[in-house]
Amino acid sequence: MTQYMLSVMGSADAETPTDEVMQEMFATVGRFNDKVQAAGKWVFAGGLEAITTATTVDATGEKPTVTDGPYSEAKEFLGGFWIIEATDLDDALDWAKQGSAACGAPVEVRPFDAASQ
């Protein structure tokens, strides 16, 4: 089986959900996580703190630099992810559709490089 990363895409333009909406989303994602685990597709998953908590490290020059904040000023950012094992892209897309519905956000699907598995 191939491993896929299902990336939850956040948007800087999105309104901050209420606590009630967030708690419902956490419950829905929890049920989705249980389903992925029961299907034997689960590898790892995690949600990320707000983009404002990011720190960027750049060691490509003579001296490494460490700066507060995200690397880019993009309107979209990674909000969380699942790593799953899927039989093929169609299988991964089916799981991504369910994950997107559960978390209420778009989900990008990318296979891991075969050489890294």
C-alpha positions in Angstrom: 0.0 0.0 0.0 1.0 3.6 -0.6 1.1 6.2 2.1 -0.7 9.4 1.5 -0.8 12.7 3.3 -4.2 14.3 3.6 -3.5 17.9 4.4 -6.2 20.1 6.0 -6.0 23.6 4.4 -6.8 26.5 6.6 -7.6 30.0 5.3 -6.5 33.3 6.8 -9.8 34.8 5.4 -12.0 32.4 7.2 -14.0 33.6 10.2 -12.9 32.1 13.6 -15.5 29.5 14.5 -17.3 29.7 17.8 -16.4 27.3 20.7 -19.6 25.4 20.0 -18.7 24.9 16.3 -15.2 23.9 17.2 -16.3 21.3 19.7 -18.7 19.8 17.1 -15.9 19.7 14.6 -13.6 18.0 17.1 -16.2 15.4 17.8 -16.8 14.8 14.0 -13.1 14.5 13.3 -12.8 12.1 16.3 -15.4 9.9 14.7 -13.6 10.1 11.4 -10.3 9.2 13.1 -12.0 6.1 14.7 -13.3 5.0 11.3 -9.8 5.4 9.6 -8.3 3.4 12.5 -10.9 0.7 12.3 -10.3 0.3 8.6 -6.6 -0.3 9.2 -5.6 2.8 7.1 -4.3 4.9 10.0 -0.6 5.8 10.2 -0.5 9.1 12.1 -2.5 12.4 12.3 -2.3 15.7 14.0 -3.8 19.1 14.3 -1.6 22.2 14.3 -1.8 25.3 16.5 -2.7 28.6 14.8 -0.3 29.9 12.1 0.6 32.8 14.5 2.5 30.3 16.6 4.9 29.4 13.8 8.6 30.0 13.8 10.7 29.8 10.6 14.3 28.6 10.6 16.4 29.3 7.5 19.9 27.7 7.5 20.5 28.0 3.8 22.9 31.0 4.1 26.1 31.5 6.1 24.3 31.9 9.4 21.0 30.4 10.3 18.1 32.8 11.0 15.2 32.2 13.2 12.1 34.4 12.8 8.7 34.5 14.4 5.8 33.7 12.1 5.1 31.7 9.0 7.5 31.5 6.0 5.1 33.1 3.6 2.3 35.6 3.5 0.0 33.1 1.8 -3.7 33.2 2.6 -3.8 29.4 2.9 -1.9 27.4 5.5 -1.6 23.8 6.8 -4.0 23.3 9.7 -3.5 19.6 10.3 -3.0 16.3 8.5 -3.6 12.6 8.4 -1.1 10.1 7.1 -2.9 7.1 5.8 -2.2 3.9 3.9 -4.4 3.5 0.8 -4.6 0.9 -1.9 -4.5 3.6 -4.6 -5.3 7.3 -5.3 -9.1 6.6 -5.6 -9.0 5.0 -2.1 -7.1 8.0 -0.7 -9.5 10.5 -2.3 -12.5 8.7 -0.8 -10.9 9.1 2.7 -10.0 12.7 1.9 -13.7 13.4 1.0 -14.8 12.0 4.4 -12.0 13.9 6.2 -12.9 17.2 4.5 -16.5 16.8 5.5 -15.5 15.9 9.1 -13.2 19.0 9.6 -15.1 21.4 7.4 -12.1 22.4 5.3 -10.5 21.5 2.0 -8.1 18.5 2.1 -5.1 18.2 -0.3 -4.1 14.6 -1.1 -0.5 13.8 -1.9 1.3 10.4 -2.1 4.6 10.0 -0.3 7.6 9.6 -2.6 8.0 5.8 -3.2 11.7 6.1 -2.4 11.0 7.4 1.1 8.7 4.6 2.2 
